[in-house]
Amino acid sequence: MKSFFEGIASLFVDFLFVPMDMFRELELTNWWTANVINWLFIIICCVAMTHWIKQLNIFKANNEDEQDTTAHSFLK
């Protein structure tokens, strides 16, 4: 059983976390480049939030949104 968990640890440390080690070493020279993954996630979240807000405004303009707080039985 011990070798099973050591195998999982080896998989993550020796293979799956290698890109993170590269980013850790890169951070010493250029912080902005090392955080490129974080910037991508921030951009994706901003685009998704903008799209969601636009869709909410479309439904609100068409009076298709349900604003009733008793829409669910557990809120009564």
N, CA, C and O atoms as a printed pandas DataFrame, in Angstrom:
     atom_number atom_name residue_name chain_id  residue_number  x_coord  y_coord  z_coord
0              1         N          MET        A               1    0.817   -1.193    0.000
1              2        CA          MET        A               1    0.000    0.000    0.000
2              3         C          MET        A               1    0.864    1.262    0.000
3              4         O          MET        A               1    0.505    2.287   -0.578
4              5         N          LYS        A               2    2.019    1.150    0.670
5              6        CA          LYS        A               2    2.920    2.298    0.737
6              7         C          LYS        A               2    3.447    2.645   -0.655
7              8         O          LYS        A               2    3.576    3.818   -1.006
8              9         N          SER        A               3    3.749    1.614   -1.443
9             10        CA          SER        A               3    4.280    1.865   -2.786
10            11         C          SER        A               3    3.225    2.509   -3.686
11            12         O          SER        A               3    3.566    3.272   -4.590
12            13         N          PHE        A               4    1.941    2.206   -3.444
13            14        CA          PHE        A               4    0.860    2.831   -4.214
14            15         C          PHE        A               4    0.855    4.340   -4.009
15            16         O          PHE        A               4    0.786    5.103   -4.973
16            17         N          PHE        A               5    0.930    4.771   -2.747
17            18        CA          PHE        A               5    0.925    6.193   -2.443
18            19         C          PHE        A               5    2.230    6.863   -2.882
19            20         O          PHE        A               5    2.222    8.026   -3.284
20            21         N          GLU        A               6    3.345    6.140   -2.809
21            22        CA          GLU        A               6    4.603    6.683   -3.325
22            23         C          GLU        A               6    4.541    6.845   -4.839
23            24         O          GLU        A               6    5.118    7.782   -5.389
24            25         N          GLY        A               7    3.842    5.932   -5.514
25            26        CA          GLY        A               7    3.658    6.057   -6.956
26            27         C          GLY        A               7    2.827    7.279   -7.316
27            28         O          GLY        A               7    3.137    7.979   -8.280
28            29         N          ILE        A               8    1.779    7.539   -6.552
29            30        CA          ILE        A               8    0.958    8.735   -6.777
30            31         C          ILE        A               8    1.788    9.991   -6.529
31            32         O          ILE        A               8    1.716   10.951   -7.296
32            33         N          ALA        A               9    2.578    9.979   -5.450
33            34        CA          ALA        A               9    3.443   11.130   -5.154
34            35         C          ALA        A               9    4.457   11.342   -6.268
35            36         O          ALA        A               9    4.726   12.479   -6.656
36            37         N          SER        A              10    5.017   10.266   -6.781
37            38        CA          SER        A              10    5.981   10.379   -7.872
38            39         C          SER        A              10    5.327   10.922   -9.135
39            40         O          SER        A              10    5.926   11.731   -9.843
40            41         N          LEU        A              11    4.106   10.487   -9.423
41            42        CA          LEU        A              11    3.385   10.977  -10.599
42            43         C          LEU        A              11    3.223   12.488  -10.535
43            44         O          LEU        A              11    3.497   13.188  -11.509
44            45         N          PHE        A              12    2.780   12.989   -9.396
45            46        CA          PHE        A              12    2.546   14.425   -9.277
46            47         C          PHE        A              12    3.848   15.212   -9.221
47            48         O          PHE        A              12    3.991   16.207   -9.932
48            49         N          VAL        A              13    4.786   14.796   -8.402
49            50        CA          VAL        A              13    6.010   15.563   -8.199
50            51         C          VAL        A              13    6.922   15.506   -9.419
51            52         O          VAL        A              13    7.480   16.526   -9.823
52            53         N          ASP        A              14    7.077   14.325  -10.010
53            54        CA          ASP        A              14    8.039   14.157  -11.096
54            55         C          ASP        A              14    7.485   14.483  -12.476
55            56         O          ASP        A              14    8.257   14.760  -13.393
56            57         N          PHE        A              15    6.158   14.455  -12.648
57            58        CA          PHE        A              15    5.598   14.661  -13.982
58            59         C          PHE        A              15    4.600   15.821  -14.049
59            60         O          PHE        A              15    4.773   16.738  -14.853
60            61         N          LEU        A              16    3.584   15.789  -13.233
61            62        CA          LEU        A              16    2.492   16.747  -13.379
62            63         C          LEU        A              16    2.833   18.144  -12.871
63            64         O          LEU        A              16    2.267   19.126  -13.352
64            65         N          PHE        A              17    3.744   18.252  -11.911
65            66        CA          PHE        A              17    4.101   19.564  -11.371
66            67         C          PHE        A              17    5.349   20.158  -12.005
67            68         O          PHE        A              17    5.826   21.197  -11.549
68            69         N          VAL        A              18    5.893   19.530  -13.041
69            70        CA          VAL        A              18    7.086   20.056  -13.709
70            71         C          VAL        A              18    6.831   21.462  -14.273
71            72         O          VAL        A              18    7.688   22.332  -14.119
72            73         N          PRO        A              19    5.670   21.720  -14.927
73            74        CA          PRO        A              19    5.447   23.102  -15.397
74            75         C          PRO        A              19    5.411   24.120  -14.255
75            76         O          PRO        A              19    5.856   25.254  -14.430
76            77         N          MET        A              20    4.893   23.735  -13.103
77            78        CA          MET        A              20    4.863   24.663  -11.970
78            79         C          MET        A              20    6.271   24.948  -11.465
79            80         O          MET        A              20    6.549   26.060  -11.017
80            81         N          ASP        A              21    7.164   23.963  -11.529
81            82        CA          ASP        A              21    8.558   24.211  -11.157
82            83         C          ASP        A              21    9.206   25.199  -12.125
83            84         O          ASP        A              21    9.998   26.048  -11.715
84            85         N          MET        A              22    8.866   25.084  -13.412
85            86        CA          MET        A              22    9.398   26.037  -14.385
86            87         C          MET        A              22    8.914   27.449  -14.076
87            88         O          MET        A              22    9.690   28.401  -14.149
88            89         N          PHE        A              23    7.635   27.590  -13.731
89            90        CA          PHE        A              23    7.101   28.908  -13.397
90            91         C          PHE        A              23    7.734   29.449  -12.122
91            92         O          PHE        A              23    7.961   30.654  -12.005
92            93         N          ARG        A              24    8.019   28.570  -11.169
93            94        CA          ARG        A              24    8.659   29.010   -9.921
94            95         C          ARG        A              24   10.050   29.560  -10.189
95            96         O          ARG        A              24   10.441   30.573   -9.608
96            97         N          GLU        A              25   10.799   28.899  -11.065
97            98        CA          GLU        A              25   12.131   29.397  -11.414
98            99         C          GLU        A              25   12.043   30.657  -12.261
99           100         O          GLU        A              25   12.883   31.549  -12.138
100          101         N          LEU        A              26   11.033   30.737  -13.119
101          102        CA          LEU        A              26   10.859   31.910  -13.972
102          103         C          LEU        A              26   10.474   33.145  -13.171
103          104         O          LEU        A              26   10.760   34.271  -13.580
104          105         N          GLU        A              27    9.822   32.934  -12.028
105          106        CA          GLU        A              27    9.370   34.065  -11.211
106          107         C          GLU        A              27   10.548   34.905  -10.712
107          108         O          GLU        A              27   10.401   36.104  -10.475
108          109         N          LEU        A              28   11.680   34.296  -10.559
109          110        CA          LEU        A              28   12.846   35.041  -10.082
110          111         C          LEU        A              28   13.336   36.041  -11.110
111          112         O          LEU        A              28   13.978   37.030  -10.755
112          113         N          THR        A              29   13.041   35.798  -12.388
113          114        CA          THR        A              29   13.494   36.713  -13.430
114          115         C          THR        A              29   12.392   37.640  -13.911
115          116         O          THR        A              29   12.640   38.824  -14.139
116          117         N          ASN        A              30   11.168   37.121  -14.071
117          118        CA          ASN        A              30   10.075   37.948  -14.586
118          119         C          ASN        A              30    8.755   37.505  -13.956
119          120         O          ASN        A              30    8.231   36.440  -14.280
120          121         N          TRP        A              31    8.232   38.318  -13.066
121          122        CA          TRP        A              31    7.005   37.988  -12.346
122          123         C          TRP        A              31    5.801   37.928  -13.279
123          124         O          TRP        A              31    4.952   37.051  -13.123
124          125         N          TRP        A              32    5.709   38.835  -14.237
125          126        CA          TRP        A              32    4.553   38.907  -15.126
126          127         C          TRP        A              32    4.427   37.649  -15.976
127          128         O          TRP        A              32    3.330   37.114  -16.138
128          129         N          THR        A              33    5.536   37.180  -16.514
129          130        CA          THR        A              33    5.503   35.973  -17.341
130          131         C          THR        A              33    5.205   34.745  -16.496
131          132         O          THR        A              33    4.516   33.835  -16.958
132          133         N          ALA        A              34    5.702   34.699  -15.284
133          134        CA          ALA        A              34    5.482   33.546  -14.423
134          135         C          ALA        A              34    4.009   33.404  -14.044
135          136         O          ALA        A              34    3.553   32.298  -13.753
136          137         N          ASN        A              35    3.275   34.483  -14.043
137          138        CA          ASN        A              35    1.867   34.444  -13.660
138          139         C          ASN        A              35    0.932   34.457  -14.860
139          140         O          ASN        A              35   -0.210   34.902  -14.750
140          141         N          VAL        A              36    1.400   33.978  -15.994
141          142        CA          VAL        A              36    0.597   33.991  -17.212
142          143         C          VAL        A              36   -0.667   33.142  -17.045
143          144         O          VAL        A              36   -1.713   33.493  -17.592
144          145         N          ILE        A              37   -0.594   32.045  -16.309
145          146        CA          ILE        A              37   -1.782   31.210  -16.090
146          147         C          ILE        A              37   -2.825   31.983  -15.298
147          148         O          ILE        A              37   -4.015   31.918  -15.608
148          149         N          ASN        A              38   -2.391   32.711  -14.283
149          150        CA          ASN        A              38   -3.327   33.516  -13.496
150          151         C          ASN        A              38   -3.989   34.580  -14.360
151          152         O          ASN        A              38   -5.190   34.822  -14.245
152          153         N          TRP        A              39   -3.198   35.219  -15.228
153          154        CA          TRP        A              39   -3.763   36.254  -16.103
154          155         C          TRP        A              39   -4.782   35.644  -17.066
155          156         O          TRP        A              39   -5.816   36.252  -17.341
156          157         N          LEU        A              40   -4.497   34.450  -17.576
157          158        CA          LEU        A              40   -5.464   33.790  -18.472
158          159         C          LEU        A              40   -6.771   33.502  -17.747
159          160         O          LEU        A              40   -7.846   33.729  -18.304
160          161         N          PHE        A              41   -6.698   33.003  -16.507
161          162        CA          PHE        A              41   -7.907   32.737  -15.743
162          163         C          PHE        A              41   -8.685   34.018  -15.463
163          164         O          PHE        A              41   -9.915   34.021  -15.515
164          165         N          ILE        A              42   -7.984   35.091  -15.170
165          166        CA          ILE        A              42   -8.648   36.376  -14.914
166          167         C          ILE        A              42   -9.359   36.858  -16.170
167          168         O          ILE        A              42  -10.496   37.324  -16.098
168          169         N          ILE        A              43   -8.698   36.748  -17.323
169          170        CA          ILE        A              43   -9.320   37.171  -18.580
170          171         C          ILE        A              43  -10.535   36.319  -18.904
171          172         O          ILE        A              43  -11.571   36.847  -19.309
172          173         N          ILE        A              44  -10.420   34.997  -18.729
173          174        CA          ILE        A              44  -11.557   34.111  -18.991
174          175         C          ILE        A              44  -12.727   34.450  -18.078
175          176         O          ILE        A              44  -13.872   34.484  -18.529
176          177         N          CYS        A              45  -12.457   34.701  -16.804
177          178        CA          CYS        A              45  -13.533   35.045  -15.865
178          179         C          CYS        A              45  -14.177   36.378  -16.223
179          180         O          CYS        A              45  -15.396   36.518  -16.118
180          181         N          CYS        A              46  -13.390   37.349  -16.641
181          182        CA          CYS        A              46  -13.951   38.649  -17.024
182          183         C          CYS        A              46  -14.829   38.519  -18.262
183          184         O          CYS        A              46  -15.897   39.128  -18.326
184          185         N          VAL        A              47  -14.399   37.741  -19.238
185          186        CA          VAL        A              47  -15.209   37.526  -20.441
186          187         C          VAL        A              47  -16.502   36.798  -20.098
187          188         O          VAL        A              47  -17.570   37.162  -20.589
188          189         N          ALA        A              48  -16.409   35.773  -19.258
189          190        CA          ALA        A              48  -17.605   35.022  -18.871
190          191         C          ALA        A              48  -18.583   35.903  -18.093
191          192         O          ALA        A              48  -19.792   35.821  -18.310
192          193         N          MET        A              49  -18.075   36.742  -17.193
193          194        CA          MET        A              49  -18.953   37.616  -16.417
194          195         C          MET        A              49  -19.613   38.658  -17.317
195          196         O          MET        A              49  -20.791   38.971  -17.146
196          197         N          THR        A              50  -18.860   39.193  -18.270
197          198        CA          THR        A              50  -19.432   40.160  -19.202
198          199         C          THR        A              50  -20.542   39.524  -20.029
199          200         O          THR        A              50  -21.597   40.127  -20.225
200          201         N          HIS        A              51  -20.308   38.312  -20.513
201          202        CA          HIS        A              51  -21.331   37.609  -21.294
202          203         C          HIS        A              51  -22.575   37.336  -20.442
203          204         O          HIS        A              51  -23.702   37.502  -20.909
204          205         N          TRP        A              52  -22.362   36.918  -19.198
205          206        CA          TRP        A              52  -23.474   36.600  -18.311
206          207         C          TRP        A              52  -24.312   37.856  -18.033
207          208         O          TRP        A              52  -25.542   37.800  -18.046
208          209         N          ILE        A              53  -23.644   38.983  -17.784
209          210        CA          ILE        A              53  -24.370   40.229  -17.503
210          211         C          ILE        A              53  -25.136   40.691  -18.730
211          212         O          ILE        A              53  -26.256   41.186  -18.609
212          213         N          LYS        A              54  -24.544   40.536  -19.919
213          214        CA          LYS        A              54  -25.261   40.889  -21.148
214          215         C          LYS        A              54  -26.511   40.033  -21.318
215          216         O          LYS        A              54  -27.566   40.540  -21.699
216          217         N          GLN        A              55  -26.395   38.743  -21.037
217          218        CA          GLN        A              55  -27.553   37.852  -21.146
218          219         C          GLN        A              55  -28.627   38.230  -20.124
219          220         O          GLN        A              55  -29.817   38.195  -20.437
220          221         N          LEU        A              56  -28.218   38.588  -18.916
221          222        CA          LEU        A              56  -29.189   39.019  -17.910
222          223         C          LEU        A              56  -29.923   40.275  -18.357
223          224         O          LEU        A              56  -31.129   40.401  -18.147
224          225         N          ASN        A              57  -29.202   41.200  -18.970
225          226        CA          ASN        A              57  -29.837   42.429  -19.466
226          227         C          ASN        A              57  -30.803   42.137  -20.603
227          228         O          ASN        A              57  -31.843   42.787  -20.705
228          229         N          ILE        A              58  -30.482   41.176  -21.458
229          230        CA          ILE        A              58  -31.396   40.800  -22.546
230          231         C          ILE        A              58  -32.695   40.252  -21.968
231          232         O          ILE        A              58  -33.778   40.637  -22.409
232          233         N          PHE        A              59  -32.600   39.354  -20.983
233          234        CA          PHE        A              59  -33.799   38.798  -20.376
234          235         C          PHE        A              59  -34.595   39.864  -19.632
235          236         O          PHE        A              59  -35.826   39.843  -19.643
236          237         N          LYS        A              60  -33.896   40.793  -18.986
237          238        CA          LYS        A              60  -34.582   41.861  -18.263
238          239         C          LYS        A              60  -35.307   42.791  -19.230
239          240         O          LYS        A              60  -36.412   43.245  -18.933
240          241         N          ALA        A              61  -34.705   43.082  -20.381
241          242        CA          ALA        A              61  -35.332   43.962  -21.372
242          243         C          ALA        A              61  -36.583   43.327  -21.974
243          244         O          ALA        A              61  -37.525   44.031  -22.338
244          245         N          ASN        A              62  -36.594   41.993  -22.078
245          246        CA          ASN        A              62  -37.750   41.279  -22.631
246          247         C          ASN        A              62  -38.776   40.898  -21.568
247          248         O          ASN        A              62  -39.761   40.224  -21.868
248          249         N          ASN        A              63  -38.549   41.327  -20.323
249          250        CA          ASN        A              63  -39.416   40.988  -19.180
250          251         C          ASN        A              63  -39.589   39.484  -19.026
251          252         O          ASN        A              63  -40.673   39.009  -18.686
252          253         N          GLU        A              64  -38.514   38.735  -19.278
253          254        CA          GLU        A              64  -38.560   37.288  -19.145
254          255         C          GLU        A              64  -37.947   36.800  -17.833
255          256         O          GLU        A              64  -37.999   35.607  -17.535
256          257         N          ASP        A              65  -37.372   37.704  -17.051
257          258        CA          ASP        A              65  -36.759   37.276  -15.807
258          259         C          ASP        A              65  -37.807   37.201  -14.699
259          260         O          ASP        A              65  -38.763   37.976  -14.674
260          261         N          GLU        A              66  -37.610   36.259  -13.792
261          262        CA          GLU        A              66  -38.541   36.040  -12.684
262          263         C          GLU        A              66  -37.954   36.698  -11.441
263          264         O          GLU        A              66  -36.938   36.239  -10.920
264          265         N          GLN        A              67  -38.581   37.761  -10.965
265          266        CA          GLN        A              67  -38.089   38.499   -9.808
266          267         C          GLN        A              67  -38.845   38.146   -8.534
267          268         O          GLN        A              67  -38.585   38.736   -7.485
268          269         N          ASP        A              68  -39.766   37.206   -8.601
269          270        CA          ASP        A              68  -40.570   36.827   -7.451
270          271         C          ASP        A              68  -39.731   36.011   -6.477
271          272         O          ASP        A              68  -39.156   34.992   -6.858
272          273         N          THR        A              69  -39.656   36.451   -5.220
273          274        CA          THR        A              69  -38.858   35.722   -4.234
274          275         C          THR        A              69  -39.541   34.457   -3.772
275          276         O          THR        A              69  -38.907   33.630   -3.117
276          277         N          THR        A              70  -40.813   34.273   -4.090
277          278        CA          THR        A              70  -41.514   33.039   -3.711
278          279         C          THR        A              70  -41.579   32.081   -4.895
279          280         O          THR        A              70  -42.505   31.275   -4.983
280          281         N          ALA        A              71  -40.614   32.157   -5.803
281          282        CA          ALA        A              71  -40.582   31.274   -6.956
282          283         C          ALA        A              71  -40.340   29.832   -6.529
283          284         O          ALA        A              71  -40.712   28.903   -7.246
284          285         N          HIS        A              72  -39.716   29.636   -5.362
285          286        CA          HIS        A              72  -39.473   28.295   -4.856
286          287         C          HIS        A              72  -40.278   28.095   -3.580
287          288         O          HIS        A              72  -40.472   29.026   -2.798
288          289         N          SER        A              73  -40.734   26.889   -3.385
289          290        CA          SER        A              73  -41.587   26.625   -2.232
290          291         C          SER        A              73  -40.855   26.820   -0.907
291          292         O          SER        A              73  -41.480   27.185    0.090
292          293         N          PHE        A              74  -39.547   26.584   -0.876
293          294        CA          PHE        A              74  -38.817   26.716    0.380
294          295         C          PHE        A              74  -38.566   28.155    0.782
295          296         O          PHE        A              74  -38.102   28.398    1.897
296          297         N          LEU        A              75  -38.860   29.139   -0.095
297          298        CA          LEU        A              75  -38.681   30.544    0.236
298          299         C          LEU        A              75  -39.949   31.187    0.801
299          300         O          LEU        A              75  -39.930   32.362    1.166
300          301         N          LYS        A              76  -41.020   30.456    0.876
301          302        CA          LYS        A              76  -42.285   31.010    1.380
302          303         C          LYS        A              76  -42.244   31.207    2.864
303          304         O          LYS        A              76  -43.223   31.664    3.454
